[in-house]
């Protein structure tokens, strides 16, 4: 089981004093009483080893004798860590049983399993390894702030491929022969081409600007191929819809033609790293048509440092439930200096400063650039992975997962709907959150668990924040919540609560 703590929730619950010492609740229709003591040891761990920390004031011979009685062998002793010992199990006792025996002996500070640990999934692409791709994994390199990123390595432990998702890049084209994109290009089953050129009315999707190729690399450069960079999704189908020329200039009809090609050829997501200030009915109808086909449109908020609530930019400002509007953040989790924003017209932010990606100059060229155009494809790639994990869900549900999984940032408070920056891991694996519900002194104490709908979890209680006892197992409702209450007590010790999910 994975323990999912929520620090802010725990702090809130710690303020509630004196709730009942004996807790009996209903789980699956049956009353379940909390046992008096039980050590919870979540797997995975080695079944043939444990670690023990001897107490400093014990006679070493006493511990040697206990080892003999329990049939264990000392494999290793770490003198510099208080004589921490690695023990090999050779008898019939299980890891939990042996841990209990050592804890009850009074000879050790602690005993614990030799937990299995694995590194987060990290691709072997050189520019990820050297820290250039800070938006995916920020350790504080180059003056950045640690964890000011989308938590990509943690998310990639869950999923790396969105190979069945088609993402249309309506832009300046995509260099489909690029070494880091070729394997992820969508192929038209009718003629083997990779998209459309709405400007020329052909299938030549060559990128003579580079903008579209940059966007494509951020959302879906091939991952773990020992070349260049990696996209948010290591595998995805990139459909090139050329609607803008080498100066990044297009027109309304070409943009609409690109979006319509995407709709008619099975795109799931459209990346629109462009916009203009005129509220076109024709463009809004194209976005609505995409919406009716269940297509998500991820739109860049723009780079003029203005409030979109006052000065809208389209398609980012359309009030349609398939549009995700994206501002950009820096490597220090600040709002980009020239990023547009809007408390009601921008949904979230994503990394967009000094973003390194594929470029259209040659098949092996890469470039670094800044702007909301390059924040949007982070969100597009995230949508592709989330939809792969939940293929049965609608575009509204996928968008809700993206928005509910953001990391709240002080710099984004009041600047976008969520006040947060994209967190891919939380979008894929929503965290369990606990909150104490305010009540009068004579009213029952209430706790709310919030997570994704129908999530099974184990609720635990502790009086010392060290030993946790399972109370019940239950599931969140269709709206992703579960509540329980118990009568207050003035004599029982303070109790603390947490929930953990499989």
C-alpha positions as CSV (number, residue, x, y, z in Angstrom):
1,X,0.0,0.0,0.0
2,X,1.2,3.5,-0.6
3,X,0.8,5.9,2.3
4,X,-0.6,9.2,1.1
5,X,-0.2,11.8,3.7
6,X,-1.6,15.4,3.3
7,X,0.4,17.7,5.5
8,X,-2.0,20.6,5.3
9,X,-4.9,18.3,6.2
10,X,-3.0,16.8,9.1
11,X,-2.3,20.3,10.5
12,X,-5.9,21.1,10.3
13,X,-7.0,17.9,12.0
14,X,-4.3,18.3,14.7
15,X,-6.2,21.3,16.0
16,X,-9.2,19.1,16.9
17,X,-8.8,18.0,20.5
18,X,-10.3,15.1,22.4
19,X,-12.2,12.9,20.1
20,X,-13.4,9.5,21.2
21,X,-10.7,7.0,22.2
22,X,-12.8,4.0,21.0
23,X,-14.0,4.4,17.4
24,X,-16.7,2.2,15.9
25,X,-17.7,3.0,12.3
26,X,-19.6,1.2,9.5
27,X,-17.6,-0.3,6.6
28,X,-19.5,-2.2,4.1
29,X,-22.6,-2.3,6.4
30,X,-20.7,-4.0,9.3
31,X,-19.4,-2.2,12.4
32,X,-15.6,-2.3,12.6
33,X,-13.9,-1.5,15.9
34,X,-10.3,-0.2,15.9
35,X,-7.9,-2.7,17.4
36,X,-5.9,-1.6,20.4
37,X,-2.5,-1.9,18.6
38,X,-1.3,-3.0,15.2
39,X,1.9,-2.3,13.3
40,X,1.1,-1.5,9.6
41,X,4.0,-2.5,7.4
42,X,3.3,-1.6,3.8
43,X,5.0,-3.7,1.0
44,X,7.1,-4.2,-0.9
45,X,10.1,-5.3,1.1
46,X,12.6,-8.1,1.1
47,X,11.3,-11.1,2.9
48,X,14.7,-12.3,4.0
49,X,16.1,-9.2,5.7
50,X,15.3,-6.5,8.2
51,X,17.2,-3.5,9.7
52,X,17.6,-2.8,13.4
53,X,19.1,0.2,15.3
54,X,20.5,-1.0,18.6
55,X,20.0,1.3,21.6
56,X,23.1,3.1,22.6
57,X,23.1,2.0,26.3
58,X,22.5,-1.7,25.9
59,X,25.0,-4.5,26.5
60,X,26.0,-5.7,23.0
61,X,26.0,-9.3,24.3
62,X,22.3,-9.1,25.0
63,X,21.5,-8.2,21.3
64,X,23.8,-11.0,20.1
65,X,21.9,-13.4,22.3
66,X,18.6,-12.2,20.9
67,X,19.9,-12.6,17.3
68,X,20.8,-16.2,18.2
69,X,17.4,-16.9,19.7
70,X,15.6,-15.5,16.7
71,X,17.8,-17.3,14.2
72,X,19.1,-14.3,12.4
73,X,22.6,-13.4,11.0
74,X,24.2,-10.0,11.0
75,X,25.1,-9.3,7.4
76,X,26.4,-5.7,7.8
77,X,26.9,-3.1,10.5
78,X,27.1,0.6,9.8
79,X,29.4,2.0,12.5
80,X,28.8,5.6,11.4
81,X,25.0,5.3,11.7
82,X,24.8,4.2,15.3
83,X,25.8,0.6,14.6
84,X,22.7,0.1,12.3
85,X,22.5,-3.6,11.5
86,X,21.3,-5.5,8.4
87,X,20.0,-8.9,9.5
88,X,19.4,-12.0,7.4
89,X,16.3,-14.1,8.3
90,X,16.9,-17.9,8.4
91,X,14.2,-19.2,10.6
92,X,10.4,-19.5,10.2
93,X,9.4,-16.1,11.4
94,X,8.1,-13.5,9.0
95,X,9.4,-10.0,8.7
96,X,6.5,-8.5,10.7
97,X,6.9,-11.1,13.4
98,X,10.6,-10.5,13.7
99,X,10.1,-6.8,13.8
100,X,7.6,-7.2,16.6
101,X,10.1,-9.4,18.5
102,X,12.9,-6.8,18.3
103,X,10.6,-3.9,19.2
104,X,9.3,-5.8,22.3
105,X,12.8,-6.7,23.4
106,X,13.6,-3.2,24.4
107,X,17.1,-3.6,22.9
108,X,16.6,-1.5,19.7
109,X,15.5,2.0,18.8
110,X,13.6,0.6,15.9
111,X,13.3,-2.3,13.5
112,X,12.0,-2.1,10.0
113,X,11.8,-4.0,6.8
114,X,14.4,-3.7,4.0
115,X,12.0,-1.9,1.8
116,X,12.2,-2.3,-2.0
117,X,13.2,1.0,-3.6
118,X,13.4,1.9,-7.2
119,X,14.4,5.0,-9.0
120,X,11.8,7.1,-10.7
121,X,11.4,6.3,-14.4
122,X,14.0,8.5,-16.1
123,X,14.6,8.5,-19.8
124,X,18.1,8.3,-21.3
125,X,17.7,11.3,-23.5
126,X,20.8,13.5,-23.1
127,X,19.1,16.8,-22.5
128,X,16.9,15.3,-19.8
129,X,20.0,13.7,-18.1
130,X,21.9,17.0,-18.0
131,X,19.1,19.0,-16.5
132,X,18.2,21.1,-19.5
133,X,14.6,20.0,-19.4
134,X,13.9,21.6,-16.1
135,X,10.1,21.8,-16.8
136,X,10.0,18.0,-16.5
137,X,12.4,17.7,-13.6
138,X,13.7,20.6,-11.6
139,X,16.3,19.9,-9.0
140,X,17.3,23.6,-8.6
141,X,19.7,23.5,-11.6
142,X,20.8,26.7,-13.2
143,X,19.3,28.9,-10.5
144,X,15.9,27.2,-10.5
145,X,13.8,26.2,-7.6
146,X,13.6,22.5,-6.7
147,X,10.4,20.8,-7.7
148,X,9.2,23.8,-9.8
149,X,8.2,21.3,-12.4
150,X,5.4,19.0,-13.5
151,X,6.7,16.0,-11.6
152,X,7.4,14.0,-14.8
153,X,9.6,11.3,-13.4
154,X,7.0,10.4,-10.7
155,X,4.3,10.4,-13.4
156,X,6.4,8.2,-15.7
157,X,6.4,5.6,-13.0
158,X,2.7,5.3,-13.8
159,X,2.7,5.8,-17.6
160,X,5.0,7.0,-20.3
161,X,3.1,6.2,-23.6
162,X,0.1,7.7,-25.2
163,X,0.6,5.8,-28.4
164,X,-3.1,5.6,-29.2
165,X,-3.8,9.3,-28.7
166,X,-3.7,11.6,-31.8
167,X,-2.6,15.2,-31.1
168,X,-3.1,17.7,-33.8
169,X,-0.5,20.5,-33.8
170,X,-2.2,23.4,-35.6
171,X,0.8,25.6,-36.2
172,X,3.6,26.3,-38.7
173,X,4.0,22.6,-39.6
174,X,6.2,20.0,-38.1
175,X,9.5,18.7,-39.4
176,X,8.3,15.1,-39.6
177,X,11.8,13.7,-40.4
178,X,13.4,15.1,-37.2
179,X,15.4,12.4,-35.4
180,X,13.4,12.9,-32.2
181,X,9.9,13.2,-33.8
182,X,9.8,10.8,-36.8
183,X,8.7,7.7,-34.9
184,X,5.9,9.6,-33.2
185,X,4.3,11.2,-36.3
186,X,0.7,10.4,-37.2
187,X,0.4,8.6,-40.5
188,X,-2.7,9.2,-42.7
189,X,-3.9,5.7,-43.6
190,X,-5.2,6.9,-46.9
191,X,-1.9,8.3,-48.4
192,X,0.9,7.9,-45.8
193,X,1.2,11.6,-45.2
194,X,1.4,13.3,-41.8
195,X,-1.3,15.9,-41.9
196,X,-2.3,18.9,-44.0
197,X,-1.1,22.2,-45.3
198,X,-4.1,24.5,-44.9
199,X,-2.2,27.4,-46.4
200,X,-1.4,25.7,-49.7
201,X,-4.1,23.1,-49.9
202,X,-1.5,20.3,-50.0
203,X,-0.2,17.6,-47.7
204,X,3.3,19.2,-47.4
205,X,3.5,19.9,-43.7
206,X,7.1,21.1,-43.7
207,X,7.9,23.6,-41.0
208,X,9.7,26.6,-42.4
209,X,9.4,28.6,-39.1
210,X,10.3,26.0,-36.4
211,X,7.5,27.0,-34.0
212,X,5.4,24.0,-34.7
213,X,8.3,21.6,-34.4
214,X,9.2,23.1,-31.0
215,X,5.7,22.6,-29.8
216,X,5.7,19.0,-31.1
217,X,8.9,18.1,-29.3
218,X,7.6,19.4,-25.9
219,X,4.5,17.3,-26.0
220,X,5.8,14.3,-27.8
221,X,9.5,14.0,-28.7
222,X,10.4,10.3,-28.6
223,X,11.5,9.3,-25.0
224,X,14.2,7.0,-23.9
225,X,15.9,6.8,-27.4
226,X,19.3,8.2,-26.3
227,X,18.7,11.2,-28.6
228,X,18.2,14.8,-27.8
229,X,15.1,15.5,-25.6
230,X,12.0,13.7,-24.4
231,X,8.4,14.9,-24.6
232,X,5.9,14.7,-21.9
233,X,4.5,11.6,-23.6
234,X,7.3,9.3,-24.8
235,X,5.0,7.9,-27.5
236,X,2.0,9.8,-29.1
237,X,0.7,10.3,-32.6
238,X,1.5,13.9,-33.8
239,X,-0.7,15.2,-36.6
240,X,0.8,18.2,-38.4
241,X,-1.7,20.8,-39.4
242,X,0.1,23.7,-41.1
243,X,-1.9,26.9,-40.8
244,X,0.9,29.5,-40.4
245,X,3.8,30.6,-42.6
246,X,7.5,31.0,-41.9
247,X,6.8,34.2,-40.1
248,X,4.2,32.6,-37.9
249,X,1.4,34.4,-39.7
250,X,-1.8,32.7,-40.9
251,X,-5.4,33.6,-41.2
252,X,-8.7,32.7,-39.8
253,X,-9.6,30.3,-42.6
254,X,-6.3,28.4,-42.5
255,X,-6.6,28.0,-38.7
256,X,-10.1,26.7,-39.1
257,X,-9.1,24.4,-41.9
258,X,-6.4,22.9,-39.8
259,X,-8.8,22.3,-36.9
260,X,-11.4,20.8,-39.2
261,X,-8.8,18.5,-40.7
262,X,-8.0,17.4,-37.2
263,X,-11.6,16.8,-36.3
264,X,-12.4,14.8,-39.4
265,X,-9.3,12.6,-39.1
266,X,-9.7,11.4,-35.6
267,X,-7.7,13.8,-33.5
268,X,-8.3,13.6,-29.7
269,X,-6.5,16.8,-28.7
270,X,-5.7,20.0,-30.6
271,X,-2.7,22.2,-29.5
272,X,-3.3,25.8,-30.4
273,X,-0.2,27.8,-29.4
274,X,-1.6,31.0,-31.1
275,X,-4.4,33.4,-30.9
276,X,-5.8,36.8,-31.7
277,X,-8.0,39.4,-30.0
278,X,-11.0,39.4,-32.4
279,X,-13.9,37.2,-31.2
280,X,-14.6,35.4,-34.4
281,X,-17.9,33.6,-34.7
282,X,-16.4,31.3,-37.3
283,X,-13.5,30.3,-35.0
284,X,-15.8,29.8,-32.0
285,X,-17.9,27.5,-34.1
286,X,-14.8,25.5,-35.1
287,X,-13.9,25.1,-31.5
288,X,-17.5,24.2,-30.7
289,X,-17.4,21.6,-33.5
290,X,-14.3,20.1,-31.9
291,X,-16.1,20.1,-28.6
292,X,-19.1,18.2,-30.0
293,X,-16.6,15.6,-31.3
294,X,-15.1,15.3,-27.8
295,X,-11.8,17.0,-28.7
296,X,-9.8,19.0,-26.1
297,X,-8.4,22.3,-27.4
298,X,-5.3,23.4,-25.4
299,X,-4.7,27.1,-26.1
300,X,-1.8,29.3,-25.2
301,X,-2.8,32.4,-23.2
302,X,-0.4,34.7,-25.0
303,X,2.6,36.8,-24.2
304,X,1.6,40.5,-23.8
305,X,1.4,40.5,-20.0
306,X,-2.3,41.4,-20.0
307,X,-5.4,40.3,-18.2
308,X,-7.5,38.1,-20.4
309,X,-10.5,38.9,-18.3
310,X,-10.3,42.4,-19.5
311,X,-8.7,41.9,-23.0
312,X,-9.6,38.4,-24.3
313,X,-7.5,36.4,-26.7
314,X,-9.0,33.6,-28.7
315,X,-9.3,30.6,-28.7
316,X,-7.9,30.7,-25.1
317,X,-10.8,32.9,-23.9
318,X,-13.7,30.9,-25.3
319,X,-16.1,29.9,-22.5
320,X,-16.3,26.3,-23.8
321,X,-15.7,23.2,-21.6
322,X,-13.2,21.7,-24.1
323,X,-10.8,24.6,-24.0
324,X,-7.8,24.6,-21.6
325,X,-6.1,28.0,-21.5
326,X,-2.5,28.0,-20.4
327,X,-0.2,30.7,-19.0
328,X,3.5,30.1,-18.4
329,X,5.8,29.9,-15.4
330,X,9.5,30.2,-14.8
331,X,12.0,27.8,-13.4
332,X,11.3,29.5,-10.0
333,X,7.5,28.9,-10.2
334,X,6.9,32.6,-10.9
335,X,4.4,33.8,-13.5
336,X,6.3,34.5,-16.7
337,X,7.2,38.2,-17.0
338,X,5.1,38.6,-20.2
339,X,2.6,35.8,-19.8
340,X,-1.0,36.7,-20.1
341,X,-3.2,35.7,-17.1
342,X,-6.8,35.9,-16.1
343,X,-8.7,34.8,-12.9
344,X,-11.6,33.4,-15.0
345,X,-10.2,33.1,-18.5
346,X,-6.9,31.3,-17.9
347,X,-7.2,27.8,-16.4
348,X,-3.7,26.9,-15.3
349,X,0.0,27.5,-15.9
350,X,2.8,25.3,-17.1
351,X,6.6,25.7,-17.5
352,X,7.4,28.1,-20.4
353,X,10.7,29.8,-19.7
354,X,13.8,28.7,-21.5
355,X,12.2,25.5,-22.8
356,X,14.5,23.3,-24.9
357,X,12.9,21.3,-27.7
358,X,13.2,20.0,-31.3
359,X,13.6,22.6,-34.0
360,X,12.8,22.6,-37.7
361,X,16.2,23.8,-39.1
362,X,17.6,20.3,-39.6
363,X,16.8,16.7,-38.5
364,X,19.0,17.0,-35.5
365,X,18.5,20.7,-34.5
366,X,17.3,21.8,-31.1
367,X,16.5,25.2,-29.7
368,X,15.6,27.0,-26.4
369,X,12.8,29.5,-26.3
370,X,10.3,31.2,-23.9
371,X,6.6,31.8,-24.0
372,X,3.1,30.5,-23.4
373,X,3.2,28.8,-26.8
374,X,5.6,26.3,-25.2
375,X,3.6,26.0,-21.9
376,X,0.6,24.8,-23.8
377,X,2.2,21.6,-25.1
378,X,3.1,20.5,-21.6
379,X,-0.6,20.4,-20.9
380,X,-1.4,18.8,-24.2
381,X,1.1,16.0,-23.5
382,X,-0.4,15.6,-20.0
383,X,-3.9,15.3,-21.5
384,X,-2.7,12.6,-23.8
385,X,-1.3,10.5,-20.9
386,X,-4.3,11.0,-18.7
387,X,-6.7,10.0,-21.4
388,X,-4.6,6.9,-22.1
389,X,-5.0,5.9,-18.5
390,X,-8.8,6.7,-18.5
391,X,-9.9,6.0,-22.1
392,X,-13.5,5.6,-21.1
393,X,-13.8,9.2,-19.8
394,X,-15.1,12.3,-21.6
395,X,-13.1,15.4,-22.5
396,X,-14.7,17.2,-19.5
397,X,-13.5,14.4,-17.1
398,X,-10.0,14.5,-18.5
399,X,-9.8,18.3,-18.2
400,X,-11.1,18.0,-14.6
401,X,-8.3,15.6,-13.7
402,X,-5.7,18.1,-15.2
403,X,-7.2,21.1,-13.3
404,X,-7.7,19.2,-10.0
405,X,-4.1,18.0,-10.1
406,X,-2.4,21.4,-10.2
407,X,0.1,22.6,-7.7
408,X,-1.2,25.8,-6.1
409,X,1.4,28.6,-6.3
410,X,1.4,32.0,-4.5
411,X,2.5,33.6,-7.8
412,X,-0.6,32.3,-9.5
413,X,-3.2,33.2,-6.9
414,X,-5.9,35.2,-8.6
415,X,-4.1,34.9,-11.9
416,X,-5.8,31.8,-13.2
417,X,-8.8,29.6,-12.4
418,X,-6.9,27.0,-10.5
419,X,-4.2,29.3,-9.1
420,X,-1.8,26.4,-9.9
421,X,0.8,24.9,-12.2
422,X,0.4,21.6,-14.0
423,X,1.4,18.6,-12.0
424,X,1.4,15.5,-14.3
425,X,1.8,13.0,-11.5
426,X,-1.2,14.3,-9.6
427,X,-3.3,14.4,-12.7
428,X,-2.5,10.7,-13.3
429,X,-2.7,9.7,-9.6
430,X,-4.9,12.1,-7.6
431,X,-3.8,12.5,-4.1
432,X,-5.9,11.7,-1.1
433,X,-6.8,14.8,0.9
434,X,-8.1,15.0,4.4
435,X,-9.9,18.0,5.9
436,X,-11.5,18.5,9.3
437,X,-15.0,20.0,9.0
438,X,-15.7,22.9,11.3
439,X,-18.3,22.0,14.0
440,X,-19.6,23.5,17.3
441,X,-18.1,22.1,20.5
442,X,-21.1,19.8,21.2
443,X,-21.4,18.6,17.6
444,X,-19.8,15.4,16.2
445,X,-16.2,15.6,14.9
446,X,-16.2,15.2,11.1
447,X,-13.5,14.4,8.6
448,X,-13.8,14.5,4.8
449,X,-11.7,12.4,2.5
450,X,-11.3,13.8,-1.0
451,X,-9.9,11.9,-4.0
452,X,-10.9,10.5,-7.4
453,X,-14.4,8.9,-7.6
454,X,-14.8,5.3,-6.3
455,X,-11.3,5.2,-4.9
456,X,-10.8,2.5,-2.2
457,X,-8.8,3.7,0.8
458,X,-7.8,2.6,4.3
459,X,-8.6,5.1,7.1
460,X,-6.1,5.0,10.0
461,X,-5.9,6.6,13.4
462,X,-3.0,7.4,15.8
463,X,-2.5,9.0,19.2
464,X,1.2,9.8,18.7
465,X,1.8,10.1,14.9
466,X,4.0,7.1,15.1
467,X,1.8,4.0,15.5
468,X,-1.1,4.0,13.1
469,X,-4.1,1.7,13.5
470,X,-6.5,0.9,10.6
471,X,-10.1,1.8,11.4
472,X,-12.0,0.9,8.2
473,X,-11.7,0.4,4.5
474,X,-14.2,2.3,2.3
475,X,-14.5,4.1,-1.1
476,X,-15.1,7.6,-2.1
477,X,-18.5,8.4,-3.8
478,X,-19.1,9.4,-7.4
479,X,-18.2,12.9,-6.5
480,X,-14.8,11.8,-5.0
481,X,-15.6,12.3,-1.3
482,X,-16.3,10.3,1.8
483,X,-17.2,11.7,5.3
484,X,-17.3,10.2,8.7
485,X,-18.1,11.6,12.1
486,X,-17.9,10.6,15.8
487,X,-19.1,12.1,19.0
488,X,-16.6,14.4,20.9
489,X,-15.1,13.3,24.2
490,X,-13.5,15.4,26.9
491,X,-11.5,12.6,28.5
492,X,-10.0,10.7,25.6
493,X,-6.5,11.5,24.2
494,X,-6.1,13.5,21.0
495,X,-6.4,11.4,17.9
496,X,-4.9,12.0,14.5
497,X,-6.1,10.6,11.2
498,X,-4.8,9.7,7.8
499,X,-5.9,7.8,4.7
500,X,-3.9,5.5,2.4
501,X,-4.7,4.2,-1.0
502,X,-3.5,1.0,-2.8
